[in-house]
Amino acid sequence: MTEDQERRAADAAMLPIVASLGPAGVLGAHWLPDRAGTPVVWIRTATEAGRVAVESYAWVRPQVQVILARLGLPPDKVLALRLEVTSAEAEDRLFEE
């Protein structure tokens, strides 16, 4: 699988990831490869409390991995996935004085 195909597979997975994690408070998702090319999926909640809750759910990472695998990301990339969780509340505080 080429790098472009991997990127398209990861991009295509973001909407289903948000849809499946929406009931847990996830509002959005995006991905960026790290320096080694391993996908890092960032999911976003509204509040810091929501972020802490999502981080505590043991099923979130496997759920994201299943969606990535179903949409064609190679198994080695799926298994190496790093998941990061952020919140709109924390992002808003970055710009406070």
C-alpha positions in Angstrom: 0.0 0.0 0.0 1.4 3.4 -1.0 1.6 6.3 1.4 -1.1 8.1 -0.5 -3.4 5.1 -0.2 -2.7 4.9 3.6 -3.5 8.6 3.9 -6.8 8.2 2.0 -7.8 5.2 4.2 -7.0 7.1 7.4 -8.9 10.2 6.1 -11.9 8.0 5.2 -11.9 6.6 8.7 -12.4 9.9 10.6 -16.1 10.3 10.0 -17.0 6.7 11.1 -14.7 7.1 14.1 -16.6 10.3 15.2 -20.0 8.6 14.5 -19.1 5.6 16.6 -17.6 7.6 19.4 -20.2 10.3 19.4 -22.3 8.8 22.2 -19.1 8.9 24.4 -18.9 12.7 23.8 -16.5 12.8 20.8 -17.1 15.8 18.6 -14.4 15.4 16.0 -11.3 13.5 14.9 -8.3 14.0 12.6 -5.1 12.2 12.1 -1.5 13.0 11.4 1.4 10.6 10.9 4.3 11.0 13.3 7.9 11.2 12.2 8.0 7.5 11.7 4.9 7.5 9.6 2.8 5.9 12.3 -0.8 7.3 12.4 -1.7 9.4 15.4 -5.5 9.8 15.7 -6.6 12.9 17.6 -10.1 12.8 18.9 -11.8 15.9 20.4 -14.4 16.3 23.2 -16.2 19.4 24.3 -15.0 19.4 27.9 -12.0 18.4 30.0 -14.3 16.1 31.9 -15.3 14.4 28.7 -11.7 14.1 27.7 -10.8 12.3 30.9 -13.8 10.0 30.5 -13.0 9.1 26.9 -9.4 8.4 27.9 -10.6 6.1 30.7 -12.7 3.9 28.3 -10.7 0.8 27.5 -12.7 0.1 24.3 -12.0 3.4 22.5 -8.5 2.5 21.1 -9.7 -0.9 19.8 -12.8 0.7 18.3 -10.6 3.2 16.4 -8.3 0.4 15.3 -11.2 -1.7 13.9 -12.5 1.2 11.9 -9.0 2.0 10.5 -8.5 -1.7 9.6 -11.9 -2.0 7.9 -11.1 1.0 5.7 -7.8 -0.4 4.5 -5.0 0.8 6.7 -2.3 -1.9 6.9 -2.3 -4.1 10.0 1.2 -2.9 11.1 0.0 0.7 11.1 -3.3 -0.2 12.9 -1.4 -2.0 15.6 1.1 0.9 16.0 -1.7 3.5 16.3 -1.3 6.2 18.9 -4.5 7.8 20.1 -4.5 11.3 21.6 -7.6 13.0 23.2 -8.1 16.7 23.5 -11.0 19.0 24.4 -12.4 22.2 23.0 -12.3 23.6 26.6 -8.5 23.0 26.9 -7.9 24.4 23.4 -9.9 27.6 24.3 -7.6 28.1 27.3 -4.6 28.1 25.1 -5.6 31.6 23.9 -6.6 33.1 27.2 -4.4 35.8 28.7 
